[in-house]
Amino acid sequence: MSFEFLVPVSELIVSQIELLSDHALGKQIKVHTLDNGVPDLQKVDIAILGIRENRKGVDVLKETLSFDSIRKELYELYPGNWSATIVDLGDITPGNEISDTYYLVQEVLSVLLQKNIIPILLGGSQDLVYAQYRSFDILERMVNLVNVDSKFDIGDSSLSMTNTSFVSKIIIEQPYNLFNYSNIGYQTYFNAQEEIDLIEKLYFDAYRLGEVISDVTIVEPVMRDADIVSIDLGVMNSASLGGCTNSPNGFDGREICAISRYAGISDKVKSFGVYEFMNFKNEETTALLIAQIIWYFVEGFNYRSNELDIRNKKSTLHYSVPIESEVLSFYKSVITGRWWIEIPFISSGNNKLKRHTLLPCTYSDYERACNQEIPERWYKAKQKNEI
């Protein structure tokens, strides 16, 4: 597939790169420019892509989006001790119809997935997650979606999809490739009780804002099991976005960057997006925050430990815990100290599920099992396997 329709990074930002220190991130990233075209994707690990689409944003001014401020702040940062090769592919502009934009996003991301390149997406309204998710169709397997958001975004599936209802379309539309949906940071008063009940009924995972703020490490096993991660900037408190008209409650900059690093360090995460960027009152503050969110994701990526096949590694410890009528199997990595629990696989003829027989967990889950408490995430995953 040709990427000729991608819009190069603006000449203003390209000219500013020349003024940067040789050690700055902007000098390390291969950038899509008007003169040089799209960078070669050979041996690339991460690709940045802007999507200037916001027509399905509810209560959003349909203004033209620009990600120049984000790129300016990102390029000025200094990389860590990184080995990842990063490209900036430029932007996708809105198609004649919203479906045209979704198609282009899906096609570009499908190519990147096949090349084992992780896209970092800049949006745009969050309904674009639908196209981000559909790009995984080409892999023909079940996927896990994690949405860092104050709302569940399920909405009414009978109405036209918006940035507050894209999850329902993902759930009900064929091909059915969604195995699990997890929400991190929801605030109860922003979600209808019917949606909260539906999350429970479908055995999905949801973590309230206060729960995560009290212990951000609970995010790690959730991210370790994710294929797609989406961050809605609406999950941030207004102070962290320069005093814009956002909720006074939400994550602060340190918490969202920790969450982003957990996403980056996950061996499974193959697609990452930050959405709902608009021309905020204090755009520089928001742009710098997004740049740092991206920085922490890449930082995490550079510390991946390649533990997807943990069960077959010689350095893995195995523990069996009898509980009720079950014997729970736990696995611990000697190298990283991380834990997994095995889910009994129900043979249903659906081979897409076989990869989900190991579920990331915590040492606390193991301790609770030893005290005859079945881990909640294990129970939910087992129930989904049996449906």
VOLOBA-689865 format. One record per residue (C-alpha): residue number from 1; x, y, z; residue in three letters. Coordinates in steps of 0.02 Angstrom, whole numbers, plus 32768, in hexadecimal, padded with zeros to 4 digits. Example, Ala and Ser with C-alpha at 12.3 -4.5 7.8 and 13.67 -1.06 7.14 Angstrom:
2
+-----+------+------+------+------+
:  nr :   c1 :   c2 :   c3 : rest :
+-----+------+------+------+------+
:   1 : 8267 : 7F1F : 8186 :  ALA :
:   2 : 82AC : 7FCB : 8165 :  SER :
+-----+------+------+------+------+
END
This chain:
387
+-----+------+------+------+------+
:  nr :   c1 :   c2 :   c3 : rest :
+-----+------+------+------+------+
:   1 : 8000 : 8000 : 8000 :  MET :
:   2 : 803F : 80AE : 7FD2 :  SER :
:   3 : 803C : 8136 : 8058 :  PHE :
:   4 : 8038 : 81C3 : 7FD7 :  GLU :
:   5 : 7F95 : 8208 : 8020 :  PHE :
:   6 : 7FEA : 822E : 80C7 :  LEU :
:   7 : 800A : 82E6 : 80E5 :  VAL :
:   8 : 80C0 : 830A : 8112 :  PRO :
:   9 : 80F3 : 8360 : 81B3 :  VAL :
:  10 : 80E2 : 841D : 819D :  SER :
:  11 : 8176 : 847D : 8159 :  GLU :
:  12 : 8176 : 84EB : 81F5 :  LEU :
:  13 : 8196 : 8455 : 8266 :  ILE :
:  14 : 8215 : 840B : 81EC :  VAL :
:  15 : 8275 : 84AF : 81EC :  SER :
:  16 : 8274 : 84B3 : 82AA :  GLN :
:  17 : 82C3 : 8406 : 82AE :  ILE :
:  18 : 8360 : 8451 : 8262 :  GLU :
:  19 : 8372 : 84C3 : 82F9 :  LEU :
:  20 : 836C : 8435 : 8377 :  LEU :
:  21 : 83FF : 83E6 : 83D2 :  SER :
:  22 : 8447 : 834D : 8379 :  ASP :
:  23 : 8412 : 82E9 : 8412 :  HIS :
:  24 : 835B : 8320 : 840E :  ALA :
:  25 : 82D3 : 82A5 : 83DF :  LEU :
:  26 : 82A9 : 8309 : 8343 :  GLY :
:  27 : 8355 : 82E0 : 82FC :  LYS :
:  28 : 833D : 8226 : 831F :  GLN :
:  29 : 828F : 8213 : 82D0 :  ILE :
:  30 : 8281 : 81F4 : 8215 :  LYS :
:  31 : 8200 : 8274 : 81DD :  VAL :
:  32 : 8189 : 8275 : 8148 :  HIS :
:  33 : 81B4 : 8319 : 80F1 :  THR :
:  34 : 817B : 836B : 8051 :  LEU :
:  35 : 8228 : 835C : 8006 :  ASP :
:  36 : 8256 : 82AB : 803C :  ASN :
:  37 : 81AD : 8255 : 803F :  GLY :
:  38 : 8179 : 81C5 : 80B1 :  VAL :
:  39 : 820D : 8177 : 810E :  PRO :
:  40 : 8242 : 80C5 : 80E9 :  ASP :
:  41 : 81E9 : 804E : 8160 :  LEU :
:  42 : 8270 : 7FC9 : 8163 :  GLN :
:  43 : 82A8 : 7FA0 : 8215 :  LYS :
:  44 : 8231 : 8021 : 8260 :  VAL :
:  45 : 81E7 : 7FFF : 830C :  ASP :
:  46 : 816F : 8091 : 8329 :  ILE :
:  47 : 810F : 8104 : 82B3 :  ALA :
:  48 : 80BB : 81A8 : 82E7 :  ILE :
:  49 : 801D : 81D2 : 8285 :  LEU :
:  50 : 7FA7 : 8266 : 8299 :  GLY :
:  51 : 7EEE : 8256 : 826A :  ILE :
:  52 : 7E9A : 82FE : 8250 :  ARG :
:  53 : 7DEA : 82BA : 8260 :  GLU :
:  54 : 7D6D : 82F8 : 82E1 :  ASN :
:  55 : 7CC5 : 82FD : 8288 :  ARG :
:  56 : 7C7B : 827A : 82FC :  LYS :
:  57 : 7CAC : 82D8 : 8398 :  GLY :
:  58 : 7C15 : 8302 : 8404 :  VAL :
:  59 : 7C13 : 83B8 : 8440 :  ASP :
:  60 : 7CB6 : 83DA : 83E4 :  VAL :
:  61 : 7CD4 : 846D : 8370 :  LEU :
:  62 : 7CFA : 841E : 82C7 :  LYS :
:  63 : 7D96 : 8486 : 82AF :  GLU :
:  64 : 7E2C : 8451 : 8248 :  THR :
:  65 : 7EA6 : 83F0 : 82B1 :  LEU :
:  66 : 7F62 : 840B : 82B2 :  SER :
:  67 : 7FE0 : 83A4 : 8313 :  PHE :
:  68 : 8070 : 841D : 82F7 :  ASP :
:  69 : 8074 : 8451 : 83AE :  SER :
:  70 : 8081 : 839B : 83E7 :  ILE :
:  71 : 810B : 8375 : 836A :  ARG :
:  72 : 816A : 8412 : 839D :  LYS :
:  73 : 8168 : 83DF : 8455 :  GLU :
:  74 : 818F : 8327 : 842F :  LEU :
:  75 : 8221 : 834C : 83BC :  TYR :
:  76 : 8270 : 83BD : 843F :  GLU :
:  77 : 8276 : 8332 : 84C1 :  LEU :
:  78 : 8312 : 82C7 : 84D8 :  TYR :
:  79 : 8306 : 820A : 84C4 :  PRO :
:  80 : 8339 : 8191 : 854A :  GLY :
:  81 : 83B3 : 8104 : 852B :  ASN :
:  82 : 8345 : 80C7 : 849D :  TRP :
:  83 : 8363 : 8050 : 840F :  SER :
:  84 : 82B7 : 8062 : 83BC :  ALA :
:  85 : 82AF : 80A9 : 830C :  THR :
:  86 : 8223 : 812A : 82FC :  ILE :
:  87 : 81D3 : 817A : 8263 :  VAL :
:  88 : 8153 : 8205 : 8255 :  ASP :
:  89 : 80DE : 81DE : 81C4 :  LEU :
:  90 : 8086 : 8287 : 81C9 :  GLY :
:  91 : 7FC8 : 8293 : 81C8 :  ASP :
:  92 : 7F29 : 8249 : 817F :  ILE :
:  93 : 7EB0 : 82D4 : 814F :  THR :
:  94 : 7DF2 : 82BD : 815A :  PRO :
:  95 : 7DA6 : 8260 : 80C5 :  GLY :
:  96 : 7D0A : 829A : 8069 :  ASN :
:  97 : 7CA6 : 8229 : 80DC :  GLU :
:  98 : 7CD2 : 81F0 : 818B :  ILE :
:  99 : 7CD6 : 813D : 8148 :  SER :
: 100 : 7D62 : 8171 : 80D2 :  ASP :
: 101 : 7DCC : 81A8 : 8166 :  THR :
: 102 : 7DAA : 8105 : 81C2 :  TYR :
: 103 : 7DDC : 80A3 : 8126 :  TYR :
: 104 : 7E81 : 8100 : 8113 :  LEU :
: 105 : 7EAC : 80ED : 81CB :  VAL :
: 106 : 7E83 : 8034 : 81C6 :  GLN :
: 107 : 7EEB : 8018 : 8129 :  GLU :
: 108 : 7F84 : 8074 : 8169 :  VAL :
: 109 : 7F7F : 801E : 8212 :  LEU :
: 110 : 7F67 : 7F73 : 81C1 :  SER :
: 111 : 8008 : 7F8D : 815F :  VAL :
: 112 : 8065 : 7FC3 : 81FC :  LEU :
: 113 : 8024 : 7F2D : 825D :  LEU :
: 114 : 8060 : 7EB6 : 81D6 :  GLN :
: 115 : 810B : 7F08 : 81DE :  LYS :
: 116 : 810A : 7EF9 : 829D :  ASN :
: 117 : 8111 : 7FB6 : 82AE :  ILE :
: 118 : 80B4 : 8004 : 8341 :  ILE :
: 119 : 804E : 809E : 8311 :  PRO :
: 120 : 803F : 812F : 838B :  ILE :
: 121 : 7FA2 : 8189 : 8354 :  LEU :
: 122 : 7F77 : 823F : 8373 :  LEU :
: 123 : 7EBD : 8268 : 8366 :  GLY :
: 124 : 7E3F : 82AD : 8347 :  GLY :
: 125 : 7D9C : 826E : 838E :  SER :
: 126 : 7DA3 : 81C7 : 83E8 :  GLN :
: 127 : 7D2C : 816E : 8372 :  ASP :
: 128 : 7DCC : 8152 : 830E :  LEU :
: 129 : 7DF0 : 80C4 : 8387 :  VAL :
: 130 : 7D70 : 8063 : 8321 :  TYR :
: 131 : 7DE3 : 806A : 8289 :  ALA :
: 132 : 7E7A : 8047 : 82F9 :  GLN :
: 133 : 7E21 : 7FAA : 8336 :  TYR :
: 134 : 7DE6 : 7F74 : 8288 :  ARG :
: 135 : 7E99 : 7F77 : 8248 :  SER :
: 136 : 7EB6 : 7ED9 : 82AF :  PHE :
: 137 : 7E3A : 7E79 : 8241 :  ASP :
: 138 : 7ECB : 7E4E : 81D0 :  ILE :
: 139 : 7F1B : 7DE8 : 825D :  LEU :
: 140 : 7E7D : 7D7E : 8272 :  GLU :
: 141 : 7E88 : 7D6E : 832F :  ARG :
: 142 : 7E33 : 7DB0 : 83CA :  MET :
: 143 : 7E73 : 7E53 : 8413 :  VAL :
: 144 : 7E6A : 7EAE : 84B8 :  ASN :
: 145 : 7E43 : 7F68 : 84BC :  LEU :
: 146 : 7E72 : 7FD9 : 854F :  VAL :
: 147 : 7E20 : 8084 : 8555 :  ASN :
: 148 : 7E68 : 8104 : 85CF :  VAL :
: 149 : 7DCF : 8170 : 85DF :  ASP :
: 150 : 7D57 : 81BF : 865C :  SER :
: 151 : 7CC7 : 8172 : 85F8 :  LYS :
: 152 : 7CA6 : 80C3 : 85B4 :  PHE :
: 153 : 7C75 : 8107 : 8506 :  ASP :
: 154 : 7BF5 : 807D : 84EB :  ILE :
: 155 : 7B62 : 80EE : 84C0 :  GLY :
: 156 : 7ACA : 80BB : 8459 :  ASP :
: 157 : 7AF5 : 803E : 83D0 :  SER :
: 158 : 7A55 : 8068 : 8372 :  SER :
: 159 : 7A90 : 8118 : 834F :  LEU :
: 160 : 7B1B : 8156 : 82DF :  SER :
: 161 : 7BC7 : 8138 : 832B :  MET :
: 162 : 7C1C : 81C9 : 8385 :  THR :
: 163 : 7CB4 : 81E1 : 83F3 :  ASN :
: 164 : 7C46 : 81AF : 8488 :  THR :
: 165 : 7BFB : 8110 : 843E :  SER :
: 166 : 7C83 : 80BA : 83D7 :  PHE :
: 167 : 7C97 : 8029 : 8452 :  VAL :
: 168 : 7BE8 : 7FE8 : 8430 :  SER :
: 169 : 7C0F : 7FE1 : 8375 :  LYS :
: 170 : 7CAF : 7F80 : 839B :  ILE :
: 171 : 7C4D : 7F06 : 8407 :  ILE :
: 172 : 7BBC : 7EE1 : 8391 :  ILE :
: 173 : 7C0A : 7EEC : 82E4 :  GLU :
: 174 : 7C4F : 7E57 : 8285 :  GLN :
: 175 : 7CD1 : 7E13 : 827F :  PRO :
: 176 : 7CCB : 7DFE : 833C :  TYR :
: 177 : 7D82 : 7E13 : 836B :  ASN :
: 178 : 7D70 : 7E66 : 8415 :  LEU :
: 179 : 7D9C : 7DF1 : 84A4 :  PHE :
: 180 : 7DA8 : 7E6F : 8531 :  ASN :
: 181 : 7D88 : 7F27 : 854E :  TYR :
: 182 : 7DD6 : 7F7E : 85E4 :  SER :
: 183 : 7DB6 : 802E : 8620 :  ASN :
: 184 : 7E34 : 8087 : 868D :  ILE :
: 185 : 7E03 : 8125 : 86EA :  GLY :
: 186 : 7D45 : 812C : 86D8 :  TYR :
: 187 : 7CE3 : 81A5 : 8743 :  GLN :
: 188 : 7C3A : 8160 : 8778 :  THR :
: 189 : 7BD8 : 8202 : 8764 :  TYR :
: 190 : 7C09 : 820B : 86AC :  PHE :
: 191 : 7BC1 : 815F : 8684 :  ASN :
: 192 : 7B0D : 8121 : 8680 :  ALA :
: 193 : 7AE8 : 8093 : 86F9 :  GLN :
: 194 : 7AB0 : 802B : 8664 :  GLU :
: 195 : 7B5F : 8037 : 861A :  GLU :
: 196 : 7BB0 : 800A : 86C0 :  ILE :
: 197 : 7B3D : 7F72 : 86CC :  ASP :
: 198 : 7B66 : 7F41 : 8618 :  LEU :
: 199 : 7C21 : 7F44 : 863B :  ILE :
: 200 : 7C03 : 7ECA : 86C9 :  GLU :
: 201 : 7B8D : 7E5D : 8662 :  LYS :
: 202 : 7C0C : 7E4B : 85D5 :  LEU :
: 203 : 7C98 : 7E20 : 8652 :  TYR :
: 204 : 7CFC : 7EB8 : 861D :  PHE :
: 205 : 7D76 : 7F11 : 8692 :  ASP :
: 206 : 7D5F : 7FC0 : 86D8 :  ALA :
: 207 : 7DCA : 8020 : 8755 :  TYR :
: 208 : 7D8B : 80BE : 87A6 :  ARG :
: 209 : 7DF6 : 815A : 87A7 :  LEU :
: 210 : 7E11 : 8157 : 8863 :  GLY :
: 211 : 7E40 : 809F : 885F :  GLU :
: 212 : 7ECB : 80C0 : 87E0 :  VAL :
: 213 : 7F09 : 815F : 8835 :  ILE :
: 214 : 7F19 : 80FE : 88D9 :  SER :
: 215 : 7F86 : 807A : 8885 :  ASP :
: 216 : 7FB8 : 8099 : 87D1 :  VAL :
: 217 : 8013 : 7FF0 : 87CA :  THR :
: 218 : 7F6A : 7F97 : 87B5 :  ILE :
: 219 : 7F71 : 7FD5 : 8702 :  VAL :
: 220 : 800C : 7F6D : 86D8 :  GLU :
: 221 : 7FBC : 7EC0 : 86C1 :  PRO :
: 222 : 7F2B : 7F0E : 8661 :  VAL :
: 223 : 7FA4 : 7F60 : 85E7 :  MET :
: 224 : 800B : 7EC1 : 85DD :  ARG :
: 225 : 7F73 : 7E6B : 8592 :  ASP :
: 226 : 7F44 : 7EF8 : 851B :  ALA :
: 227 : 7F55 : 7EFD : 845E :  ASP :
: 228 : 7F0D : 7FAB : 8447 :  ILE :
: 229 : 7F1B : 803D : 84BF :  VAL :
: 230 : 7EB8 : 80DD : 84AD :  SER :
: 231 : 7EC7 : 8178 : 851A :  ILE :
: 232 : 7E3C : 81FA : 851B :  ASP :
: 233 : 7E81 : 82A1 : 8557 :  LEU :
: 234 : 7DDA : 82B6 : 85AF :  GLY :
: 235 : 7E1E : 8242 : 8636 :  VAL :
: 236 : 7E94 : 82CD : 866D :  MET :
: 237 : 7E67 : 834F : 86F0 :  ASN :
: 238 : 7E54 : 8400 : 86B1 :  SER :
: 239 : 7EF0 : 843F : 870C :  ALA :
: 240 : 7F5C : 83C4 : 86AB :  SER :
: 241 : 7F1A : 8409 : 8606 :  LEU :
: 242 : 7F40 : 84BE : 862E :  GLY :
: 243 : 7E9A : 84E6 : 8680 :  GLY :
: 244 : 7E2E : 84BA : 85EA :  CYS :
: 245 : 7D75 : 848D : 85FB :  THR :
: 246 : 7D94 : 83DB : 8634 :  ASN :
: 247 : 7D5C : 8381 : 86D1 :  SER :
: 248 : 7DAF : 83C0 : 8771 :  PRO :
: 249 : 7DC8 : 8308 : 879C :  ASN :
: 250 : 7E38 : 8296 : 8736 :  GLY :
: 251 : 7EE9 : 8257 : 8724 :  PHE :
: 252 : 7F7B : 82CE : 8733 :  ASP :
: 253 : 8014 : 82D0 : 86C3 :  GLY :
: 254 : 807C : 8257 : 872A :  ARG :
: 255 : 7FF0 : 81D6 : 8733 :  GLU :
: 256 : 7FC9 : 81D8 : 8679 :  ILE :
: 257 : 8082 : 81CA : 864E :  CYS :
: 258 : 8094 : 8134 : 86C3 :  ALA :
: 259 : 7FFE : 80E4 : 866D :  ILE :
: 260 : 804B : 8108 : 85C3 :  SER :
: 261 : 80F0 : 80B8 : 85F7 :  ARG :
: 262 : 8093 : 801B : 862E :  TYR :
: 263 : 8045 : 8015 : 8581 :  ALA :
: 264 : 80EE : 8029 : 852E :  GLY :
: 265 : 8143 : 7FA3 : 8596 :  ILE :
: 266 : 80BA : 7F24 : 856F :  SER :
: 267 : 80F9 : 7EA1 : 84F4 :  ASP :
: 268 : 804B : 7E93 : 84A8 :  LYS :
: 269 : 8019 : 7F47 : 8484 :  VAL :
: 270 : 801F : 7F61 : 83C8 :  LYS :
: 271 : 7FBD : 8003 : 83B3 :  SER :
: 272 : 7FB7 : 80A0 : 8420 :  PHE :
: 273 : 7F4E : 813E : 840B :  GLY :
: 274 : 7F34 : 81E5 : 8462 :  VAL :
: 275 : 7E8D : 8233 : 8433 :  TYR :
: 276 : 7E1E : 82CC : 844B :  GLU :
: 277 : 7EA7 : 834A : 842B :  PHE :
: 278 : 7E5D : 83F1 : 83F9 :  MET :
: 279 : 7E8E : 84A6 : 83FF :  ASN :
: 280 : 7E8A : 84B1 : 84BD :  PHE :
: 281 : 7E92 : 8555 : 851A :  LYS :
: 282 : 7F47 : 8533 : 8548 :  ASN :
: 283 : 7F7F : 84CB : 84B4 :  GLU :
: 284 : 8039 : 84CD : 84E0 :  GLU :
: 285 : 801A : 8478 : 8588 :  THR :
: 286 : 7FAE : 83F2 : 8538 :  THR :
: 287 : 8029 : 83D8 : 84A9 :  ALA :
: 288 : 80BA : 83C1 : 8522 :  LEU :
: 289 : 8054 : 8346 : 8589 :  LEU :
: 290 : 802D : 82DE : 84EE :  ILE :
: 291 : 80E4 : 82E5 : 84BA :  ALA :
: 292 : 8114 : 82A1 : 8565 :  GLN :
: 293 : 808D : 821A : 855C :  ILE :
: 294 : 80DB : 81E2 : 84B7 :  ILE :
: 295 : 818B : 81EE : 8502 :  TRP :
: 296 : 815B : 817A : 8591 :  TYR :
: 297 : 8109 : 80FD : 851B :  PHE :
: 298 : 81A9 : 80F4 : 84B4 :  VAL :
: 299 : 820F : 80E9 : 8554 :  GLU :
: 300 : 81A8 : 8053 : 8588 :  GLY :
: 301 : 81B9 : 8004 : 84DD :  PHE :
: 302 : 8276 : 8008 : 84ED :  ASN :
: 303 : 826A : 7FA2 : 858D :  TYR :
: 304 : 81FD : 7F16 : 8549 :  ARG :
: 305 : 8235 : 7E6D : 858A :  SER :
: 306 : 81EC : 7DF7 : 8506 :  ASN :
: 307 : 8189 : 7D8C : 8580 :  GLU :
: 308 : 80F4 : 7D5E : 8512 :  LEU :
: 309 : 8125 : 7CA6 : 8518 :  ASP :
: 310 : 8143 : 7CA8 : 85D3 :  ILE :
: 311 : 8103 : 7BF8 : 85F1 :  ARG :
: 312 : 818F : 7BAA : 8589 :  ASN :
: 313 : 8220 : 7C0F : 85CE :  LYS :
: 314 : 829C : 7BB2 : 863B :  LYS :
: 315 : 82A3 : 7C43 : 86B6 :  SER :
: 316 : 81E8 : 7C37 : 86DC :  THR :
: 317 : 81A8 : 7BF7 : 8783 :  LEU :
: 318 : 8103 : 7B98 : 8789 :  HIS :
: 319 : 808D : 7B93 : 881E :  TYR :
: 320 : 7FED : 7B2C : 8830 :  SER :
: 321 : 7F69 : 7B6B : 88AA :  VAL :
: 322 : 7ED1 : 7AFB : 88D3 :  PRO :
: 323 : 7E36 : 7B65 : 88ED :  ILE :
: 324 : 7D82 : 7B28 : 88F6 :  GLU :
: 325 : 7D6E : 7AAE : 8864 :  SER :
: 326 : 7DFE : 7AFD : 8801 :  GLU :
: 327 : 7EBA : 7AF2 : 8801 :  VAL :
: 328 : 7EFD : 7B9B : 87CE :  LEU :
: 329 : 7FA4 : 7B9E : 8772 :  SER :
: 330 : 8012 : 7C36 : 878F :  PHE :
: 331 : 80B2 : 7C61 : 8732 :  TYR :
: 332 : 8138 : 7CDA : 876D :  LYS :
: 333 : 81C6 : 7D24 : 8708 :  SER :
: 334 : 826A : 7D1A : 8767 :  VAL :
: 335 : 82AF : 7DA6 : 86F8 :  ILE :
: 336 : 8227 : 7E2A : 870E :  THR :
: 337 : 81C6 : 7DE8 : 87A4 :  GLY :
: 338 : 8123 : 7DF3 : 8743 :  ARG :
: 339 : 8095 : 7D76 : 875B :  TRP :
: 340 : 8017 : 7D1C : 86EA :  TRP :
: 341 : 7F84 : 7CA9 : 870C :  ILE :
: 342 : 7F47 : 7C22 : 8696 :  GLU :
: 343 : 7E94 : 7C24 : 8655 :  ILE :
: 344 : 7E48 : 7B7A : 862A :  PRO :
: 345 : 7E2C : 7B7A : 856F :  PHE :
: 346 : 7D81 : 7B41 : 8536 :  ILE :
: 347 : 7D8D : 7AF3 : 848A :  SER :
: 348 : 7D02 : 7B44 : 8426 :  SER :
: 349 : 7D4A : 7B39 : 8379 :  GLY :
: 350 : 7D7B : 7BF0 : 8383 :  ASN :
: 351 : 7E38 : 7BEE : 8370 :  ASN :
: 352 : 7E3F : 7CA9 : 838D :  LYS :
: 353 : 7E30 : 7C8A : 8448 :  LEU :
: 354 : 7EC4 : 7C17 : 8462 :  LYS :
: 355 : 7F3F : 7CA4 : 847E :  ARG :
: 356 : 7EDE : 7CDE : 8517 :  HIS :
: 357 : 7F05 : 7C49 : 8586 :  THR :
: 358 : 7F83 : 7CAD : 85ED :  LEU :
: 359 : 7F45 : 7D47 : 8648 :  LEU :
: 360 : 7FBC : 7DC7 : 8694 :  PRO :
: 361 : 7F9F : 7DDF : 874E :  CYS :
: 362 : 7FF7 : 7E1C : 87EB :  THR :
: 363 : 804A : 7DCE : 8880 :  TYR :
: 364 : 7FB3 : 7E09 : 88E4 :  SER :
: 365 : 7F45 : 7D9A : 8877 :  ASP :
: 366 : 7FB3 : 7D06 : 88A5 :  TYR :
: 367 : 7FAB : 7D33 : 895D :  GLU :
: 368 : 7EED : 7D41 : 8958 :  ARG :
: 369 : 7EE0 : 7C9A : 88FF :  ALA :
: 370 : 7F49 : 7C4C : 898A :  CYS :
: 371 : 7EC5 : 7C92 : 8A01 :  ASN :
: 372 : 7E3C : 7C3E : 8999 :  GLN :
: 373 : 7E03 : 7CDB : 893D :  GLU :
: 374 : 7DEA : 7CC6 : 8881 :  ILE :
: 375 : 7E39 : 7D5A : 8822 :  PRO :
: 376 : 7DAF : 7DC3 : 87D2 :  GLU :
: 377 : 7E06 : 7DDA : 872A :  ARG :
: 378 : 7E24 : 7D1D : 871F :  TRP :
: 379 : 7D6C : 7CFC : 873F :  TYR :
: 380 : 7D35 : 7D7B : 86BA :  LYS :
: 381 : 7DAF : 7D36 : 8638 :  ALA :
: 382 : 7D76 : 7C83 : 865C :  LYS :
: 383 : 7CBF : 7CB6 : 8649 :  GLN :
: 384 : 7CE5 : 7D09 : 85A0 :  LYS :
: 385 : 7D3F : 7C6B : 8567 :  ASN :
: 386 : 7CA5 : 7C04 : 858F :  GLU :
: 387 : 7C29 : 7C73 : 8532 :  ILE :
+-----+------+------+------+------+
END
